[in-house]
Amino acid sequence: MAERANSQSLKALRGVRDLVLEGEFHPGERLSEIAVAERLGLSRTPLRAALARLEQEGLLELIPSGGYAVRSFTLEEVFDAIELRGVLEGTAARVAAERGVQPAKLRAIKTLVEELDMAIGEGAETMDFDRYVDRNAEFHAALAGLSGSETIRREVERATQLPFASPSAFLEKQEDVPAFRRSLVGGQLQHKLIVSAIEMREGARAEALAREHARLARQNLEFVIDEDRSLMRRVPALALVAG
């Protein structure tokens, strides 16, 4: 019974988050519990828990008349979310370097780096983009857990759930954008340097590299806004960003 309840809660959380970030609701729009529950094939109990969780994450906001509405975000808020993830991932990398990493975890993240290399292949023009995005997400999840601190891992995961702060933010559905492909090649070099710094027990260097690496998401967002706004239609979540 408890396992089913957990499964339903997770389905509700992911379902509502996906609907919002896929542009199914407009900023300021009130979410109807009945309509959303029917759409996701869920009861209202797990849905209410999901709505409360997403309000805590900052994707939704309470409205005076009751219930929840979709938030809008300023560019500064988006940049702050990305920066916060970088700070926390930097902390994870530094603590891992200072404390040392279990051999099995080090081997696992090195394997992910190798798989990312294979996804890139001969370069930006020929890379397996979807495979890279998937392995990139796995790399960042592994990085969060390298220190062995559940507190750090949990807080990195929480920051990753902030709107637009995911390591894969602005990458999905952008496989044919040369600038984004080139950013992944540079990002892969940073992956290698981060892991090397951790293995060499260079805490300050590992932290600085991880923080800089997180800023790739900001660079990709700035490219969309400043260089090619036609790409915005491929990222429906950008409709939530005011201005």
C-alpha positions as CSV (number, residue, x, y, z in Angstrom):
1,M,0.0,0.0,0.0
2,A,2.8,2.4,1.0
3,E,4.7,1.6,-2.2
4,R,1.7,2.3,-4.4
5,A,1.1,5.6,-2.6
6,N,4.7,6.6,-3.2
7,S,4.4,5.7,-6.8
8,Q,1.3,7.7,-7.2
9,S,2.9,10.7,-5.5
10,L,5.9,10.6,-7.8
11,K,3.7,10.2,-10.9
12,A,1.7,13.3,-9.8
13,L,4.9,15.3,-9.1
14,R,6.5,14.5,-12.4
15,G,3.2,14.8,-14.3
16,V,2.4,18.3,-13.1
17,R,6.0,19.5,-13.5
18,D,6.1,18.3,-17.0
19,L,2.7,19.9,-17.9
20,V,3.9,23.2,-16.6
21,L,7.3,23.1,-18.2
22,E,5.9,21.9,-21.5
23,G,3.8,25.0,-21.7
24,E,0.4,23.5,-21.1
25,F,-0.5,26.3,-18.7
26,H,0.1,30.0,-19.0
27,P,1.8,32.1,-16.3
28,G,-0.8,33.1,-13.7
29,E,-3.2,30.4,-14.8
30,R,-4.9,28.6,-11.9
31,L,-4.6,24.8,-11.9
32,S,-7.9,23.0,-11.6
33,E,-7.3,20.0,-9.3
34,I,-10.2,18.0,-10.9
35,A,-9.0,18.7,-14.5
36,V,-5.3,17.9,-13.8
37,A,-6.2,14.8,-11.8
38,E,-8.3,13.5,-14.7
39,R,-5.6,14.3,-17.2
40,L,-2.9,12.4,-15.3
41,G,-5.3,9.6,-14.3
42,L,-4.7,10.2,-10.6
43,S,-6.7,10.8,-7.5
44,R,-6.7,14.3,-5.9
45,T,-4.8,13.2,-2.8
46,P,-1.4,12.6,-4.5
47,L,-2.1,15.6,-6.8
48,R,-2.5,18.0,-3.8
49,A,0.8,16.8,-2.3
50,A,2.5,17.4,-5.7
51,L,1.1,20.9,-6.0
52,A,2.3,21.7,-2.5
53,R,5.8,20.3,-3.4
54,L,5.9,22.4,-6.6
55,E,5.0,25.5,-4.7
56,Q,7.9,24.8,-2.4
57,E,10.2,24.4,-5.4
58,G,9.0,27.7,-6.8
59,L,7.2,26.5,-9.9
60,L,3.7,27.3,-8.6
61,E,2.4,29.9,-6.2
62,L,-0.5,30.0,-3.8
63,I,-3.4,32.3,-4.8
64,P,-5.6,34.2,-2.4
65,S,-8.8,32.5,-3.6
66,G,-7.3,29.1,-2.9
67,G,-5.4,26.7,-4.9
68,Y,-2.3,27.1,-7.0
69,A,-1.3,29.1,-10.1
70,V,1.7,28.9,-12.5
71,R,4.4,31.3,-11.6
72,S,6.3,33.6,-14.0
73,F,10.0,34.3,-13.6
74,T,12.4,37.1,-14.3
75,L,15.7,36.4,-16.1
76,E,17.4,37.3,-12.8
77,E,15.5,34.5,-11.0
78,V,16.5,32.0,-13.7
79,F,20.2,33.1,-13.5
80,D,20.1,32.9,-9.7
81,A,18.7,29.3,-9.8
82,I,21.5,28.3,-12.2
83,E,24.1,30.0,-10.0
84,L,22.7,28.2,-6.9
85,R,23.0,24.8,-8.5
86,G,26.6,25.7,-9.4
87,V,27.4,26.7,-5.8
88,L,26.0,23.4,-4.5
89,E,27.6,21.2,-7.1
90,G,30.9,23.0,-6.4
91,T,30.5,22.2,-2.7
92,A,29.8,18.6,-3.6
93,A,33.0,18.4,-5.7
94,R,35.1,20.1,-3.1
95,V,33.9,17.9,-0.2
96,A,34.4,14.8,-2.4
97,A,38.0,15.9,-3.1
98,E,38.8,16.7,0.5
99,R,37.2,13.6,2.0
100,G,38.2,11.2,-0.8
101,V,35.8,9.1,-2.9
102,Q,35.0,5.5,-2.6
103,P,36.7,3.6,-5.4
104,A,33.5,2.1,-6.7
105,K,31.9,5.6,-7.1
106,L,35.0,7.0,-8.7
107,R,35.0,4.1,-11.2
108,A,31.3,4.7,-11.9
109,I,31.7,8.4,-12.7
110,K,34.8,7.7,-14.8
111,T,32.7,5.2,-16.8
112,L,30.1,7.9,-17.4
113,V,32.8,10.3,-18.6
114,E,33.9,7.6,-21.1
115,E,30.3,7.1,-22.3
116,L,30.0,10.9,-22.8
117,D,33.2,10.7,-24.9
118,M,31.6,8.0,-27.0
119,A,28.5,10.1,-27.4
120,I,30.6,13.0,-28.7
121,G,32.5,10.8,-31.1
122,E,34.5,12.9,-33.5
123,G,33.0,16.2,-32.5
124,A,30.0,18.5,-32.5
125,E,28.9,17.6,-36.0
126,T,28.6,13.9,-35.5
127,M,27.8,13.5,-31.8
128,D,24.9,11.3,-30.5
129,F,23.1,14.3,-28.9
130,D,20.3,12.4,-27.1
131,R,22.8,10.0,-25.6
132,Y,24.9,12.9,-24.4
133,V,22.0,14.6,-22.7
134,D,21.0,11.4,-20.9
135,R,24.5,10.6,-19.7
136,N,25.1,14.2,-18.8
137,A,22.1,14.0,-16.4
138,E,23.6,10.8,-14.9
139,F,27.0,12.4,-14.5
140,H,25.5,15.3,-12.5
141,A,23.5,12.9,-10.3
142,A,26.7,10.9,-9.6
143,L,28.7,14.1,-8.9
144,A,26.2,15.1,-6.2
145,G,26.7,11.8,-4.4
146,L,30.5,11.5,-4.7
147,S,31.2,13.0,-1.2
148,G,29.1,10.3,0.5
149,S,27.1,13.1,2.2
150,E,23.3,12.5,1.9
151,T,22.7,16.1,3.0
152,I,24.8,17.5,0.1
153,R,23.3,15.0,-2.4
154,R,19.8,15.9,-1.4
155,E,20.4,19.7,-1.6
156,V,22.0,19.4,-5.0
157,E,19.0,17.4,-6.2
158,R,16.6,20.0,-4.7
159,A,18.5,22.8,-6.5
160,T,18.4,20.8,-9.8
161,Q,14.6,20.8,-9.5
162,L,14.4,24.6,-9.5
163,P,12.9,25.9,-12.7
164,F,15.5,26.1,-15.5
165,A,18.4,24.9,-13.3
166,S,18.6,21.4,-14.6
167,P,21.9,20.4,-16.2
168,S,19.9,19.6,-19.3
169,A,18.0,22.9,-19.3
170,F,17.7,24.4,-22.8
171,L,19.4,21.4,-24.4
172,E,16.5,19.0,-25.1
173,K,15.1,19.5,-28.6
174,Q,18.1,21.6,-29.6
175,E,20.1,18.9,-31.3
176,D,20.4,20.8,-34.6
177,V,21.7,24.0,-33.1
178,P,25.5,24.1,-33.7
179,A,26.2,26.5,-30.8
180,F,24.6,24.1,-28.4
181,R,26.5,21.1,-29.8
182,R,29.8,23.0,-29.4
183,S,28.9,23.9,-25.8
184,L,28.6,20.2,-25.1
185,V,32.1,19.5,-26.3
186,G,33.4,22.2,-24.0
187,G,31.3,20.8,-21.2
188,Q,32.8,17.4,-21.6
189,L,36.3,18.8,-21.1
190,Q,35.0,20.3,-17.9
191,H,33.6,17.0,-16.8
192,K,37.0,15.4,-17.2
193,L,38.7,18.2,-15.3
194,I,36.3,18.1,-12.4
195,V,36.8,14.3,-12.0
196,S,40.5,14.7,-12.3
197,A,40.6,17.4,-9.6
198,I,38.5,15.3,-7.3
199,E,40.7,12.3,-7.8
200,M,43.8,14.4,-7.2
201,R,42.2,15.7,-3.9
202,E,42.3,19.3,-5.2
203,G,39.2,20.6,-3.5
204,A,39.4,24.3,-4.4
205,R,40.1,23.5,-8.1
206,A,37.2,21.0,-8.2
207,E,34.8,23.5,-6.7
208,A,35.8,26.3,-9.1
209,L,35.5,24.0,-12.1
210,A,32.1,22.7,-11.1
211,R,30.7,26.2,-10.5
212,E,32.0,27.3,-13.9
213,H,30.5,24.3,-15.6
214,A,27.0,25.0,-14.3
215,R,27.2,28.4,-16.1
216,L,26.9,26.6,-19.4
217,A,23.1,26.5,-18.8
218,R,23.2,30.3,-18.5
219,Q,25.3,30.7,-21.7
220,N,22.8,28.5,-23.6
221,L,19.9,30.6,-22.3
222,E,21.6,33.8,-23.2
223,F,22.3,32.5,-26.7
224,V,18.5,31.8,-27.2
225,I,17.6,35.3,-25.9
226,D,20.3,37.3,-27.5
227,E,21.2,35.4,-30.7
228,D,18.3,33.4,-31.9
229,R,14.9,34.0,-30.4
230,S,13.3,31.6,-32.9
231,L,14.6,28.8,-30.7
232,M,12.3,29.9,-27.9
233,R,9.3,28.0,-29.4
234,R,11.2,24.7,-28.9
235,V,11.5,25.4,-25.2
236,P,7.9,26.0,-24.1
237,A,9.0,26.6,-20.5
238,L,10.6,29.9,-21.7
239,A,7.0,31.2,-21.9
240,L,7.2,31.4,-18.1
241,V,10.1,33.9,-18.3
242,A,8.9,37.5,-18.2
243,G,10.7,39.9,-20.5
